[in-house]
Amino acid sequence: MLGIIGGTGFESVPEFEVTQQQVVDTPYGKPSSALYHVSLHGNPSVFLSRHGTGPRIMPHRINYRANIFALHDRGVTDVIAMGAVGGITPQFTVGSVALPDQVIDYTWGREHTFFDDTAGPDIPTGELGHAEFAYPYDHHLREKILDCAKTAGMTIIDHGVYGVTQGPRFETVAEIDRMDRDGVDMVGMTAMPEAALARELGMSYATFAMVVNPAAGRSNESISMESIRQVLESTTNKVYQLLLALHSIS
């Protein structure tokens, strides 16, 4: 079954028929929002709002373990996560959508694994608890998304290194220059530890990265939250339409 991690607004898409709203708890605490069981052209999926549906939960305060565990516990096998990013390298222009294939984690202090002394009996800890993570985004899920986008005539950047920062502040010009030297194409605040936690539970995971602003120092203009909201609104609509086209993978 397909799980979707994103922001609010899905309820405004007519094709997303909410069949159940489920408030759950987990061994790791409460997830960011209720789980919305939705029907996409008759196929069941589960939607979770990463930043909550009330006061916005900042990226460094999100309970990523509870979110991923809650989806896994409800039978989700494939996760598509949406997230806003800033573009660093030239191809990643404002308004584009990317499907990253690599990640560099610059975060700190987040609860980033299920393999610790709080692991419950349902966590497949294995012999040593090491998760293979050389390629953090699931190849087969990415290929399905890219094939579907091609069929639908939608343009998606089919690669990219996602650099994940702690937030909630934006980055300095020097930090972005450093990421550029590291090979980072886009910068955001939510892809980790989300991707690694999904891997630990054996879930396929891919990210729709929506480029909503140039990263610091990549434009003469300062970052405006109003402009980000405008770009995010139009880009999110494109992503939702692609999700509708992807109903067959759920």
C-alpha positions as CSV (number, residue, x, y, z in Angstrom):
1,M,0.0,0.0,0.0
2,L,1.1,3.5,-0.8
3,G,1.9,6.1,2.0
4,I,2.1,9.8,1.2
5,I,4.0,12.2,3.5
6,G,3.3,15.8,2.7
7,G,1.7,19.0,3.7
8,T,-1.9,20.1,4.0
9,G,-4.1,20.8,1.0
10,F,-4.7,17.2,-0.2
11,E,-8.3,17.5,0.9
12,S,-8.8,20.1,-1.8
13,V,-8.0,17.6,-4.6
14,P,-11.4,16.1,-5.6
15,E,-9.9,12.7,-6.5
16,F,-8.5,12.2,-2.9
17,E,-11.5,10.6,-1.2
18,V,-11.0,10.4,2.5
19,T,-12.5,7.2,3.8
20,Q,-11.2,7.3,7.3
21,Q,-9.3,9.7,9.7
22,Q,-7.4,7.7,12.3
23,V,-5.7,9.1,15.4
24,V,-3.0,6.7,16.4
25,D,-0.2,6.4,19.0
26,T,3.1,4.5,18.6
27,P,5.9,3.2,20.9
28,Y,7.8,6.4,19.9
29,G,5.0,8.9,20.7
30,K,2.3,10.5,18.5
31,P,2.9,11.1,14.8
32,S,2.6,14.6,13.4
33,S,-1.0,14.2,12.4
34,A,-3.9,11.8,12.1
35,L,-3.6,9.2,9.4
36,Y,-5.9,9.9,6.5
37,H,-7.0,6.8,4.7
38,V,-7.7,7.9,1.2
39,S,-8.9,6.3,-2.0
40,L,-7.1,7.1,-5.3
41,H,-9.4,6.0,-8.0
42,G,-10.5,3.1,-5.8
43,N,-7.0,2.2,-4.6
44,P,-6.3,2.7,-0.9
45,S,-3.5,4.9,0.3
46,V,-2.5,6.6,3.6
47,F,-1.7,10.3,4.0
48,L,0.2,11.9,6.8
49,S,0.9,15.6,7.2
50,R,4.6,15.9,8.2
51,H,4.3,19.3,9.8
52,G,0.9,18.7,11.4
53,T,-2.5,20.1,10.7
54,G,-2.6,22.6,13.6
55,P,0.3,24.8,14.6
56,R,3.2,24.0,12.3
57,I,5.8,21.5,13.6
58,M,9.3,22.8,12.8
59,P,11.6,20.3,10.9
60,H,13.9,19.7,13.9
61,R,10.9,19.0,16.1
62,I,9.1,16.4,13.9
63,N,8.8,13.0,15.5
64,Y,10.1,11.1,12.4
65,R,10.2,7.8,14.1
66,A,6.5,8.0,15.1
67,N,5.5,9.0,11.6
68,I,7.3,6.2,9.8
69,F,6.3,3.6,12.4
70,A,2.6,4.6,12.2
71,L,2.6,4.2,8.4
72,H,4.4,0.9,8.6
73,D,2.1,-0.4,11.3
74,R,-0.9,0.4,9.0
75,G,0.5,-1.8,6.2
76,V,2.2,0.9,4.1
77,T,5.0,-0.6,2.0
78,D,5.8,2.3,-0.4
79,V,6.3,5.8,0.8
80,I,6.3,8.9,-1.4
81,A,7.4,12.0,0.6
82,M,7.0,15.6,-0.6
83,G,9.3,18.4,0.5
84,A,10.2,21.9,-0.4
85,V,13.9,22.6,-1.2
86,G,16.2,25.4,-2.3
87,G,18.0,24.9,-5.6
88,I,21.8,25.0,-5.5
89,T,23.1,23.9,-8.9
90,P,21.9,25.5,-12.1
91,Q,19.5,22.7,-13.3
92,F,17.4,23.0,-10.1
93,T,15.5,26.1,-10.9
94,V,12.5,27.5,-9.0
95,G,9.3,25.6,-9.9
96,S,11.0,22.4,-10.9
97,V,10.4,19.0,-9.3
98,A,13.2,16.6,-8.7
99,L,13.4,12.9,-7.7
100,P,16.7,12.8,-5.8
101,D,18.9,9.7,-5.9
102,Q,21.3,10.6,-3.1
103,V,21.4,12.4,0.2
104,I,23.9,14.0,2.5
105,D,22.8,14.4,6.1
106,Y,24.0,17.6,7.9
107,T,21.4,17.3,10.8
108,W,22.3,16.7,14.4
109,G,20.5,15.6,17.5
110,R,17.5,14.0,15.8
111,E,16.2,10.6,16.9
112,H,17.5,8.9,13.7
113,T,17.1,5.1,14.2
114,F,14.8,2.4,15.5
115,F,17.9,0.3,16.5
116,D,18.3,1.5,20.1
117,D,17.2,0.6,23.6
118,T,13.6,1.8,22.9
119,A,13.1,-0.6,20.0
120,G,9.9,-2.5,20.4
121,P,9.3,-6.2,19.6
122,D,8.1,-5.4,16.1
123,I,11.4,-3.8,15.0
124,P,13.5,-6.1,12.8
125,T,16.7,-5.3,14.6
126,G,18.8,-8.0,12.8
127,E,22.1,-9.3,14.2
128,L,23.7,-5.9,14.6
129,G,21.0,-3.4,13.6
130,H,22.9,-1.9,10.6
131,A,20.8,-0.9,7.7
132,E,22.2,-0.9,4.2
133,F,21.9,2.7,2.9
134,A,24.3,3.2,0.0
135,Y,21.4,4.1,-2.3
136,P,18.9,5.8,0.1
137,Y,16.0,6.1,-2.4
138,D,14.4,2.9,-3.7
139,H,15.4,2.3,-7.3
140,H,12.2,0.4,-8.3
141,L,9.9,3.0,-6.8
142,R,11.8,5.8,-8.5
143,E,11.6,4.0,-11.9
144,K,7.8,3.6,-11.5
145,I,7.5,7.3,-10.8
146,L,9.7,8.4,-13.7
147,D,7.9,6.0,-16.1
148,C,4.5,7.4,-15.0
149,A,5.8,11.0,-15.3
150,K,7.0,10.3,-18.8
151,T,3.6,8.8,-19.8
152,A,1.8,11.8,-18.4
153,G,4.1,14.2,-20.2
154,M,5.4,15.7,-16.9
155,T,9.0,17.0,-16.6
156,I,10.9,15.7,-13.5
157,I,14.6,16.0,-12.9
158,D,15.6,12.3,-12.5
159,H,18.6,12.7,-10.2
160,G,20.1,15.0,-7.5
161,V,21.8,15.0,-4.2
162,Y,19.6,16.3,-1.4
163,G,21.5,18.0,1.4
164,V,19.5,18.0,4.7
165,T,20.1,20.8,7.2
166,Q,18.9,21.1,10.8
167,G,16.7,24.2,10.4
168,P,14.6,26.0,11.2
169,R,16.7,28.8,9.9
170,F,17.8,29.0,6.3
171,E,21.5,28.5,5.4
172,T,24.3,31.0,5.1
173,V,26.0,31.7,1.8
174,A,29.1,30.0,3.1
175,E,27.1,26.9,4.1
176,I,25.6,26.7,0.6
177,D,29.0,27.1,-1.0
178,R,30.3,24.3,1.1
179,M,27.4,22.0,0.1
180,D,28.0,22.9,-3.5
181,R,31.6,21.7,-3.1
182,D,30.2,18.6,-1.5
183,G,28.2,17.9,-4.6
184,V,24.8,18.9,-3.2
185,D,22.1,20.0,-5.8
186,M,19.3,21.0,-3.5
187,V,18.9,21.8,0.2
188,G,16.0,21.0,2.5
189,M,15.3,20.1,6.2
190,T,13.1,17.0,6.2
191,A,14.6,14.2,4.2
192,M,16.6,12.7,7.1
193,P,16.1,10.7,9.2
194,E,12.9,10.0,7.4
195,A,14.5,8.1,4.5
196,A,16.8,6.0,6.8
197,L,13.9,5.1,9.1
198,A,11.9,3.8,6.2
199,R,14.8,1.7,5.1
200,E,15.2,0.2,8.6
201,L,11.6,-1.0,8.4
202,G,12.0,-2.4,4.9
203,M,9.8,0.3,3.2
204,S,10.4,1.6,-0.3
205,Y,10.9,5.4,-0.1
206,A,11.2,8.2,-2.7
207,T,11.0,11.9,-2.5
208,F,9.3,14.6,-4.6
209,A,11.6,17.6,-4.0
210,M,9.9,20.8,-5.1
211,V,12.3,23.6,-5.7
212,V,10.7,26.7,-4.2
213,N,13.6,29.2,-4.0
214,P,17.2,29.6,-5.0
215,A,19.5,28.7,-2.1
216,A,21.4,31.4,-0.3
217,G,23.8,33.2,-2.5
218,R,22.3,31.8,-5.7
219,S,20.2,34.8,-6.4
220,N,20.5,38.6,-5.8
221,E,17.1,38.6,-4.0
222,S,16.6,37.5,-0.4
223,I,14.4,34.5,0.4
224,S,10.8,35.6,0.7
225,M,8.3,33.4,2.5
226,E,5.5,34.8,0.4
227,S,7.2,33.9,-2.9
228,I,7.9,30.4,-1.5
229,R,4.2,29.9,-0.7
230,Q,3.2,31.0,-4.2
231,V,5.7,28.6,-5.8
232,L,4.8,25.8,-3.4
233,E,1.1,26.1,-4.2
234,S,1.5,25.7,-7.9
235,T,4.2,23.0,-7.7
236,T,2.3,21.0,-5.1
237,N,-0.7,20.8,-7.5
238,K,1.6,19.3,-10.1
239,V,2.9,16.7,-7.7
240,Y,-0.7,15.8,-6.6
241,Q,-1.6,15.2,-10.2
242,L,1.3,12.9,-10.6
243,L,0.3,11.1,-7.4
244,L,-3.1,10.5,-9.0
245,A,-1.4,9.0,-12.0
246,L,0.6,6.7,-9.8
247,H,-2.4,5.1,-8.2
248,S,-1.5,1.7,-9.8
249,I,1.6,1.3,-7.5
250,S,-0.4,1.4,-4.3
